[in-house]
Amino acid sequence: MKVKSLSRIAVMLIAFELALSTASPTFGASGVVSAFVSAQQDEGPSRGYGYTNSSGYYEIGYDLLPGPYTVTASAFGYIDGVQHTNISSLLDEKHIDFNLNRSALIIGKVVGFDGLPVAGAYVRLYNNLTGGYVTYTYTDSAGVYVFATNIPTGVYHVAVSFEFEFTSVASQVYSGANYTGPPTYPHRYAPYLPSGYISGSSSNFSAVAGQQAAGPTVVLQGSAVIQGTIRDQFGSPVANASVYAYNTMGSNYIFVLSGPDGKYRISYEIAKSVYSLRAIAYGYVSPYVEVDASAGGIIAQDLTLNRSASVYGFIRRAGDGLPITSAYLYTYSLSGVDYAYSYTDGSGYYSISSGLTPGNHSLYVYVGLAYIGPFYFWLSEGQATRFDVSLDASRVTGMVHGDNLTGPALGYASMKFSSAHVPSWYSVWGQVQADGTYSVLLGIPSGYMGMTVPVNITVSHYGYNTRTFTVNLTLGTDLNLDLYLTKGELGASAKVEGFVSGAGGPGMPFTFNWWRLTFDNYTFMVGMNSTSSVDYLSPYLLSKYIYISARGPEGTVGHMTVWVPDSVMQGPFTVVSRTPPYPTIVSVTDNGTYTAVEFTYFEHNYNYMYLYSTSAVPEFPGVALLAALGSAFFVSMLVERRLRLQ
């Protein structure tokens, strides 16, 4: 294996940022390829959609029943086009063209109080004139954020915070889930984690549709640090505990996970304030502890977990004891400090065994269309309490066919049940089985047993017209109902077609991100410097290629450089796209660690490209490879930061 040159990687990373301020030139109007066009019935369930071809032409010829429709065309880099039409019969053919206006292009940056770029920050855009949220993005490896779609002329501001994948996992553990894996990090900031900062926001700025706007540089203030060790009542460290910190003087809260040694560290979003701290692990719970972070700095706080109380039981239908499966249920403590949830299994069984302190608790069950409850029970410390629930419910069963009631079964059709006649009912989606059968339980709130109410059942399946069936259901009784859909291509649908073109405007700037890719047992890092918004990378090493899904404004030229580890793939390299013309390779450079493949291509709403090599030979398992590449990355970042500070 070759000796890797970290200095070369450092220089390469510095070069990335020099390109960030350069956007592609402005181009004229053209047909928009792969634009998404949908036709939604204004007062009904019918909805058809399609994509434009290489000429910008689209056609929607199914699922369009008579009625008023809103037709919307969407594409990256543009402002959505919206038109209205009325379909009077199934024989109607509507020709609707769109000439989309270019969106404003907003390019800004997020840095810390120390002047260093903040990567992986979660940036939200708000329209000051409407007061509404517009969209979000993440900063790249150099702290740059870009907004390029559906931004009309107006006055805006951005808000910056942090959203990590482990935050979601930690919040699930806090609510009762069991998690045994290590903390995970999305590609946008792997293998490093932005820390040491708290949320911030920008001043107001103006943006003009079709032009590039200089978004503000948001400077984030420093965060205090709360750290410590999570142990059980015997003093042993507890891994994968969810640690929750709530700002008692504000509204923000933070979740992190403890490591294998029980240690945790909250190093972001800790303002100078007082926090309420708590830890929950599967089967355990700690009391709340108040932590004063008003002086900043590092605050040490260990937490001790006690065995959680638990509740378990069965949810069944009253009368016949039919198990109520896949019901969502959650419990609150009457003191307001506990919350946990669970789902019933195929026998109607549920169990909640984490995060429950002694005292009175309430249980709510969501089954079918209704939230039912509360049911009250008492829990003792460390003790398991059985609590069974019997519910009133109606069951609707049947089969979904195609063409007619004796036609083929439509497996995996989707169903939605709704009714406006029971105040506590909500819409519920059901899934038809592979053989076309379905079975849905509809919970009945107290006081509605025996009433007859109309229930709307909307059924959809690809290639068929969506239909809504209205049936009268006497609550407390069961109903067997077979349904059928008609095929759109047999003439049972009107048609909407036309062309989508787009106005000219600025091209995208260069942004750079590391992507952490995994194939089989191998994990490796790929660098991506591109003028496109890259949605997806996936390695297929057996076939010797990396699949790239990217988006950009129609009529502009995309420019991309992909850094592929030599230990994983080796050239010569070629790049092809799903549709011609194919990308053009500009240069291929191997620095002994990575091979940089630079190429250009014509931008579309969706670009599907394949980077092929002549060999793909993973040299060692993913853990070692990721560690080696991660070390290289960290060293290069240190070099870059030192150069910045000089």
N, C-alpha and C positions, 0 to 999 in steps of 0.2 A: 504494500500500500504506500502511496506517495506521501511525503512529508507535506503537511498543509501549511500554507503561508497565511498567517492571520493578518499581517500587515497589508497584504493585497486585498483581503476582504474589507479591512478598514477603509482603505482608499476607495474601494468600490462603493461602500456605503456613503462616503462623503460625496462622491460623484452623483449619487442618486438625488441628493437634496439640491444640487446645483441645477438639476433639470426641473425641479418642482415649480419654479416660477414661470416656466415656459408653456404656453397653451398652443394648441394647434391653430392654424389660420382659419378665417371665416370662409364659409362656402355658401353657394347659392341653394335655391330650392330644388327638391327632387322628390321622386316617389319614395315612400317610406316602406322599407322591407320589414316584415315580421311585426308590424304594428298590430296591436290587439284591438279588435272591434267587437262590442257587445250590444245586443238589442234586448232591453229589459222592459217587459210589459209594465205599464204604470200602475195598473190596478189588478194585477193578477200574477200568477207564478211563472208564466212563460218567459223563457230567456234563451236566446241563442247567441253564439259567439264564433269568431273566426279570426284568422291572421292573414295579413296581406302577403302576396307572393312577391317575386323578384321585380314585378312591375308596379307594386303598390296596390294591386287589386285584391279585394276581399269579397267573399260571398257567404251569406248566412242563409241556409235553406232548410232548417229544421227547427222545430219547437216554437214556431211563430204563429200563434193563434190570433184571431181578430181582436183588435183593441188598440188603444194608444200606447206608443212605445217611446222610450228614450234611447237613442243610439249614441254610443260613446266610443271615440277612437283615442287610444293611448299609445305613447311611444317615449322611449328614453330621450331626454333633452328637450321635450316639447311640453306645451300646455294642452291638457286634454281638450279635444273637440267634442262638443255636445250638440246634437240636433234632435228634434222631435218629429214624429210621423204618426200617422194613423193607418193601421191595417184593417181594411173593411171586410176582407174575405181571405180564404185560404189560397185563392188564385192571384192575390196581389203580388206585384213585384215592384219594390221601391229602389230607386237609384239615388244613393246619398253619397256625395263626395265630401271629403274633408281636406282643408288646407290648414295644417296645424301651425300655430305660431310657436316660435322658439321660446323656451323658458329663459328667465334670467339665469346666469351662471355665477354662483357665489363661491368664492375661494377664500378661506381664512385659516387661522392657525390657533392652536392651544398650547400655551407654554406654562411652566411653573413659575413661582416667585423667584426661582433660581435661574430663570432664563432658559432652562432645558426644555425640549419638546416633550409633550405628553402624548404618548401613543395609546390607542385603544380607548380614548375618552368618548363617551356617549354624548353627541351633540344634537340638540333639538332646535328646530327653526320655528319661530312664531311670527305671525302677521300682526303687526300693531294696529292696523286699520280695522281688521275684523276681530282682533283679540283671540284668534284661534291658533291652535297647533297646526303646523303644515306637514312636516316630515322630520325624519331623523337620519343620522349617519354616524360613522365612527371616524376618529382621526387615524391617519396612517402612521407609519413608523417614524415620520418626521414631524408629527403633530398637526398635519394639514387636514382640513375638512373641506368637502366639496358638496354643494347642492346644485343640481342641474335639471330637475324635472318638476313641472307644475308650479313654477314660481312666477306669478305675474308681477307687473310693476307695482311697487308698494314700499312700505317702510317695515323693517323687520328687526328682530333681535334674536340672539341664540342663547340657549342655556346649556351648560356643560355639567355632566355628572358622570357616574360610573355604573355600568351594568356588566357583571361578570357571570360566566356560566356557573361558577361555583355558588354564586349568590342564590340562584334558583334552586340548586341542589340543597343548600343549607336551609332555605326557607321550607322546603319539603320535609327535611329531617325535623325541623322545628315543629311541623304540624303532624308528625307521627310516622313519617316514612323511615325505612331502614336503608342505609347507604353504606357500602363497604369498600368502594373504590377510592382512588386518590382524587384530590381536587383537579378539575379540568379547566383548560383555558382555550378559548376560541383562537382561530388562526390570526385574528387581527392584531393581537399583541403577544402571541407566543414567540419565544419562550419567556418573555419578560412580562412583568406586571406593573402597571402604573400605580404608584403609591406615593404617599407623602403629600397629597393634595386634598382639598375640599372643593365642593361644587362652586361654580361661579356663573356669571352671565355677562353679556356684552351690553354696550350702549346701543342705541337705535342706529340703523343705517338704511340707506335707500338702495333699491335694486330696480333695474329697468329690464323688461322682457326683451330677449334677444341680444342682451349685452352682458359683458362680464362685469361683476361688481366685486370690489375689494371688501371681503368680509373682515370683520374686526379680529384682531388678535386678542384672545381672551387669556388673561393672566390669572392663574389659580393660586390661592393662598395655601400656606402650609397646613398640614394636618397634624394633630397630636397623635400619639400612639397608645393604644391600650393592649397590653399583652399579658400572658400568663399561661398557666397549665390547668387543664381540666382533669380532675381525678374523681374516682368513685369514693364511696364511704370508707373503703379499706385503704385508700391512698394510692391505688393503681391508676396510671394514666389512661384516659379514655380517648380513643381515636374517633374521627368522624363525628364529633359532637358539633351541633349547631350552636354557635355563640351569637347572641342577639344583643345589639346595643341600640337603645332608643333615647333620642335627645329629649329630655324632659322639658326643655325650654323652647323647643321647636317642634318640627313634625317629621324630621328625617330619621330613618332607622337603617341599620347595617347588619347583614348576616355574613359570617365567615364559618369555615369548618376548622376543627382542630386537626393537627397532623397525626402521624402514627405514634409520636411520642406524647400526645395529649396537649402539645403546645399550640396556642393560637396567637394571632397577631392581627389587630385591626389598625391598619396604617393609612387609611383614607377616610374622608368624610367625618373625621372627629374634630369638630369645631371647639372653640373655647367655651365649654358649656358643661352641664351636669348630665350624666347618662345613667340610664337604668340598664343593668347588665344581667343576662341570664343565659344558661346553657341547657340544652336538651339533647340527649342521645336516645337511641332506641332502647326503651325500657327504663329511662332515667330522666330526672328533672332536677334542676337546682332552684333555690329561692332567688328572688331578685336581689341584686346588690347595687347600691348607688355608687357611682364613680364620678369624682370631681375632676374634669379635664379643663377647668377654666384657666389654669396656668399654663396649659400646653405641655409640650415635652412628652416624655415616656412615663406612662402610669402602669405599674405592675398590679395585676389583680387575678389571683387564682380563684377557681370556682370548684365547689364540691357537689357532686351529683348524688342524689338519693334515689332509691328505687321508686319508680312512678307507680301510682295507682293505675288500674286498668279496668276496662269494661269490655265485655264481649256478649255475644248472644246471637239470636236468629231474628230476621225480619221475615214475617210470613203474612199471607193474606188471611184476613178474618174469615171464619166459616169453614173453608176446606184446607187451610194450612199450606196452601201453595207457596213454595219459596219465592221470595221477591229477590231476583238476581240483579246484579250491577246497579243496585241502588246506592246513591251517594248519601252519606250521613256525616254529620259533624256535631261536636259537642262543645259547649261553652260552660265554664264555671260561673256560677252566679256572682262570684267575687270579681269577675272580669279579667282574671289573669291567665286563664287557660283557654286554648283553642286547639282542637285536633280533629282529624277527619279520617274516614275509611270508606271502603266500598264492600258490598256484599258479594260473596262468591256464588258458585252455581247451586249451593244448597241454601242460600240466604244467610250464611254465617258472616259475621263481622267481628273485628277485634281492634281495639284502640289501646295501646299499651305504653305510650310515651307522652311526656309533658303534662301529666294529670296530677294535680295536688289534691289533698283531702278536701272534702266539702261537698256542697250541693252542686249538681251539674244538670244541664238541660241538653236534650238530644233532639235534633231535627233530621228528618228523612226526606230526601228528594227522590220521588219515584214517579216515573211517567211525567205527567204535566204539573205535578203539585209538590210544594213543600208542605210536609205534614209534621206537626208538633206545636209546641215543645212537649217532650216527655221528661219527667224529672226523676232523678235518682241520686243516691248518696254514695261517695267513694271514700274509702279509708286508705291511709298511707301504705303503699306497697302491697295492697291487697287487690285481688281480682274479683270483680263483681259481675255476675251474669244479669243481663237485662234484655229480655225478649220483647219484641214489639209486634203487635198484630194490627194490620192496616186494612181499611176498606179499599178495594181496587177493582176496576173492570179490566178484563183482558180482551184485546182485539187480535184475532189470528186470521190467517188466510194465505193466499198465494198471489204473486204478481205475474201476469202473463203478458206476452207480446201479441199484438194484432187483435185477439179476441179472448174470451174466457176459456177456450180450449187450445189456445196458442202455446208457443214454447215458454218455458219458465224463464223469467228475467232475473237471474241471480245477481246479487249485489246492487240491486236498485236501491235508491235512497228514499226515505219516507219522512215526512214531517207532519206531526199531529198538533193541532191548535184549536182553541175555542175561546171566544170572547165572553162566554156566558157563565164562567166560574171565575170569580175575581182573583183567586190565588193560582190559577193555572198559567203556565208558560209554554212556549213551543218546545217540543222535544223531537229530536231526530232519531229515527230508527233505521236499522240496517237489515236489508233482506238477505237471507242466507243464500248459499251457492245454489241450492235447489229451488229457489224462488219463494220459499215459505218465510213468513214473518210472525212474530209474536211480541206484542207490546202491552205492558201493564200500565194503566193510567190510575194514579192514586186519586182518592176521593177525599177532599177536605171535610172536616166536621160540619154537619148541617146540610150537606148536599146529597146524601144517600137517598136514592129513589127518584131523584129529579131526572127528567129527560131533557137533554141539551144537544144542540147541533155541534158536531165535531168535524173539522176540516182535515182531510188527509191528502197531502200533496205528494205525488210519486214522480220520481225522475229516473231516467236511465239514458246513457249516452246513445244517440241515434234515434231516440224516440221522443215524441212530444210529451212534455210535462203535463200532467193532469191533476186537478184538484177535485176530490170526491167529498161531498157533504152528506153525512149520515146522522141520524138521530140516535143517540145512545142513552139508554136508561142507566144511570149510574148505579153500579152494584151488580149489573148483569154483564154477561160476556157476549161477544159478537164475533161470528165467523164471516169474513168478507173477502171474496176473491176480486181482484182488480186487474185491469188490462190497460196497456198503452198502445198507441198507434205509431207506426214508423213515419218519421218526417220525410224520408226520401221517397215515399209512395204517394206524395202529393198532398199529404195532410198538413202542410205548412206553407205559409207565405214565404217570400224571399226578399231579403235586403242585400244589395250589393253596391259596389262603387269603388272609388279610388281614394287613397290617402296619400297626400303629398305634404311636404314640410318646408317651411321657410328656412332661409339660411341663418347662420349665427355662429357664435364662437365655438371652437373645438375645446375639448377637455384638456385640463392640465395633467402633467405627469404626477402620479402618486405611487408610493412604494409600500409594499407589505411583505412580510414573511408569512408563508403558509406552511402549516404543519400537516403533512400528508402521511397517511398510513396505508400500507398494502401488505396483507398477510401479517407477518410478524415484524415488518420493517417500518420504522417511522423516520422520516427525514424532513428537512426544511427546504423549501423552494422559495427563492426571491422573485418578486414580480414588480416590475416598474412599467406602468402602462398609462396611456391616455384614456383607456376604457374603464368603466366600472366593472370590475371582475366579480362575478357572482359565485363562481364555482370552479374548483380545481379537483380533479380526481385522477389518481395514478392507476394505470393498467399495465403493470410491469411485465406480465406474461405476454402481452401483445406489444410491449415496448413503446408505449405512448402515454402522454398525460393529456387528459381531456380538459379543455378550457372553455368556459361559458362567460362571455363578456358582453357589455352593452355600451353603445355610444350613439351620438346624434347622427342621423342619416345625412349623407353627403359629405361627411368629414373623413379624414384618413386616420385610422388608428395606428398607434405606434406602441410596440410592446417589446420588452426584454425580459426573458425568463432565465433565471440562474438555477441550473440543475446540478446537483452534486455529482461529481465524477464517480463517486463510489456507488452510485445507483444507476445512472444512465450514461452511456458514452456514444459519441457521434461516429460518423456524420449524422446530422440532424436534418429533418425535413418538416415543413409545416403545411397542413392542408386544412381546408374548411369544408363544412357540410355542403355548401353551394359555391360555385365559382363566381368571380375570379378568386383564385387561391392567394393566400398571403405571399409576400415577397420577402425572402430572407435578406437582410442588410449586412449582417456580420455574424460570425461565430468566433468567440474568443474563450480559450481555456486558460485559467490562471493557476492550474494545478490543484485547485480545490473545487471550483465550480466551472461549468461551461456556460457562458452567457450567449444566448441565442436571441438576436435582435431581428425583428421583422415588422413589416407594415401590412395594412389590410384596409379594405373599405368598411366603414362602420355601418352597422344596422342596429335595430332595436334589440335583436338577439344575434350574437356571433358565436357559432359553434366551431371550435378549432381543435386540431389534434397535433401535438408536438411529438413526432416520431424520432426514435433513436434506432441505431443498428444493433445495440446490445443493452440489456438491462440486467445487471448482475449485482444484487445487494450483497455487500461484503460481510456484514455482521448484523446481529439482531438490533431491533429498533431502539431499545433502551440505551445501548452503548452509542449508537449512531446519533440519537437525539442529544445525548450528553455532550458528545464531541462537537456537534454543530452548535449546540447552545453555548458551549464555552467559547467557540470561535466568535459567535455573535456578541457575547458579552464583552470580550476583549476589544472587538472592533467598535462597539458602542462607547467604551471608555476612551479609546483613541479619538473618536469623533468628538466626544464631549470636551476632551482636553483641548482639541483644536478650536472648538467653539469659544472656549473661555480665554484663549490667548489673545 
